Amino acid sequence: MKIKISIVRALCVFFGFVAGAAASETVFVPSNPPEMKPLGGHHTPAYATAKLFRHGVNLGNYLEVPPGQKWGVTVSTEEFGQMKREGFDHVRVPVGWHHYAGPAPNFTLSPEIFSRVDFIVTNALANKLAVMINIHHFNELDRDPAGSTEEFLALWKQIAAHYKNFPPLLAFELDNEPHENATTTLMNPIYARAIAVIRETNPRRTLFVEPGGWGSIDELKNLVLPPDDNVIVSVHCYEPFHFTHQGAGWTTTDVQQTGIIFPGPPAQPLVPDPKLNPKPWVRDWIQKYNTLPTAQNPSSALAFTDKLKYVHAWSDFYGRPVHLGEFGAYTKADPQSRANFYAAMRRAAEQEKLGWAIWDWSANFRYWDPPNHCALPGMHAALFGKTN
Ligand code: BGC
């Protein structure tokens, strides 16, 4: 399932890249549906909370994992102090609540998942980290948004009631990376209903909302939000995908070529592995990567700079803070290139006044090296601009 989904995501990202490249020459024009009303100024509760969610880390491959499976991540209480000492101010916690829901119509959540999430949330808060919990990998919602809406609302009703007295440093993100049939247009009214449900018990809680197309920047233009002034928009960006997902087994065969550095071009041209039988567009990408100078190379900041500029302009126009909720590079890339990449994306996000959260803490895109209780080489300096 994960493999199939990721193939679609990779294609979306690829076509998004092409569209993004074409859009880079154009000036920002607000083009959301007229129902999306700009909120004036930068003085809303959402902007106040955005200041607490500047430099974050995703606790990936942990609480979103289906029961009975392990994706190699364990978390100790000490790690929250380590996150804080590294310089992170928040942690994004993917949660697979739907795996723990009983049958319709109540979809009652088991106490087990609440106690596991409570452990993470209370430890994060005890270390003065802001924390965002979401619903992650709710595949049924992506496949059948209308048929899963009641469950989605029932989950949020219970989660919101459980956390209603928690401090404002806890935020909720409604749904991770809607995609497939969960288009932005279809999700807009579902989000509005979920926000209304949450507001019954949490009138002042900050909420995060992602557009469709896997939280795509190119989908911001289809977002329609209610006039609630405590909603932050969140987008994901894994460009340049050939670099960030090289060799990632859960995604398309088109990114199985490894040995791609950041930034390009490489000192010696990369010869595509014939066993991978690369498609013409992959060969074309590699050829540009081999030959173009860094400023024009597809494995460089060029792949995301204009996208983040657009986000900034969109955000300012609509009066909605935007958070970059996921970016990162798989550990199959070489350590120096990974550090270069995280530094470049972090700088670009900060240039555009976007809070960010890296994917991920200690899984397959990791920052942290749990056995050695330290950051991987180069990663601290990449994100915080100085060595630890
Ligand atoms: C998914 C992870 C995946 C990562 C990078 C996240 O949104 O939840 O499973 O490793 O993206 O592809």
Boltz pocket constraint, residues with backbone or C-beta under 6 A from the ligand:
constraints:
  - pocket:
      binder: B
      contacts: [[A, 60], [A, 177], [A, 326], [A, 359]]
      max_distance: 6.0
